[in-house]
Amino acid sequence: MVNNQGQLYTIEGVAAGLLMVVTAYLIVSSTTVLTPQDVHIADMQLEQLGNDALVILDTPDYSILNSTGGANKSKLQMQIESDGGAAFGENFSRIINSKVDPSDHDTLKFNATLFSRDESTGDVIEIQFNGSQYYRENAVKVNRWIYVNPISTSNPYGLDLRNQTVLVEVLLWRG
Amino acid sequence: MIAFIFVATMLSGLLVSLFSRTVDYDAVAYRTGVVLVEDPGEPRYYVGSTVNWHLLDLSIPLERDSLKRLGLSLERYSPGYLQQQKVDKFFQHDASAGCSGIDALCYPDDYKSKLIFGDYPYSFNISLRKLDESTIKSVGEGPPPHYGYIRRLVEIKQPGASSVVKVINWTSQNVVVRMEFNELYSLANPLYRIDPLNEETTILLRNFTIPDTGLIKPIFIDVYPATGGAPTPLLVPASSPTVFIYETESSPTPCSSLSCSMSNTSYLRVEEGFFKRIGLDEYSIIEINMTFNKTVSDGIPYKFNYNTATLPPPDIAVMEVKIW
């Protein structure tokens, strides 16, 4: 029962199939180029700002030049050891939201957490340091290792009383 | 149909270059921010080298020619810590063609060729403000509605270490201030380093109780050889950078002759770049000699070091870079 009609149908089917495959390929290959990169850029800007702010807050104190030999500790070090997160929050929020135009300021929000190791159990403990409530906004994370040496008389975060390095992790987002 | 899809595909490829421009602006802004904040520029200062670029006299063509890159940081390994004099020099610009004979950066050519780089003619606006002040320093035109952007936070080292010398009515007419540079340069953190080779140095002279006390000899510098032995006396030059003595804190001009009379707020100022000019380095040992007409000292040199001198604290500043 073979005749011309059957052959034509077959050719038509193959041609249509090819056309569909080629179309799909071309569409896929042409759309992937247009991936928006703006999101990464915005994240990078935020990350840079957060890192800069942590560097500034972790800069040793001016008292290094005192002949009496001052504490020579950074603001962040003092805040973890004794002064507490509120002082950190105030400093951090002020500098990350500052713009060159003094009448203008940004609305960045952050949440800072400390990670330290408990020597008796060997566990890493997580301590809420300061910041706003985080509701899963699009955020970036910056961190810095800070050397601290807490003493028993003022140790708001109950860290082990020894020389140690704690990790300060800050989540940053646009509020 | 196939032809149509082909054209459409190629068209999107063509549009990519247009679309990527905004991304590109942000990238160039980021790169410019990194050069400004994390790079000391060229020429930079290191042992045995020439000068930091802020000490170049740009009115001299040869010195302008040696300026290669406009970074503002103190050193290579101190990202985020800027030098105040570099910041000042960076924002000081002149728009005349060629800028020959002017000690300022040429706008916009110097900025484009020594900071922004690249063949594409980007426009820019760079501004900076200290957080405690409202004064804005900026260079560049006003930006259009859309531009590449980066904001950086920095600390700016304040120049000008100073120490107080309190004279006493004793046996000697010489007031001597001794500086051992190796002691000053051994401090690890550049933000708090006393840096007489790149910054100005002030010696506050206090406690002159005898009226009409004045210099009877021009100030001279004793430079001790590295190998030991007797020092070489050097007279200070008349032209800048040099050493000046001021009668009072409010004196607008330094004493030009030996006739000036000292008060309780007199001071001696060593201009930035002077010690470089007389060929000193981080290992030099010098004594600044002042000879007065009255007996004002016990002859023992006053030491200028981290125990006696103070440095102004650094300032925090915010910097914005806009590119389009």
Interface residues (C-beta under 8 A of the other chain):
Chain A: L19 V22 T23 L26 I27 S29 S30 T31 V33 L34 Q37 D38 I41 M44 Q45 Q48 L49 D52 A53 V55 I56 T59 P60 Y62 I64 L65 S67 R94 I95 I96 S98 K99 V100 D101 P102
Chain B: M1 I2 I5 F6 A8 T9 S12 G13 V16 F19 T22 V23 D26 A27 Y30 G33 V37 P79 G80 Y81 S127 L128 R129 L131 S134 I136 S138 Y149 I150 R151 R152 L153 V154 E155 L187 N189 L191 Y192 Y306 N307 T308 A309 T310 L311 P313 P314 I316 V318 M319 E320
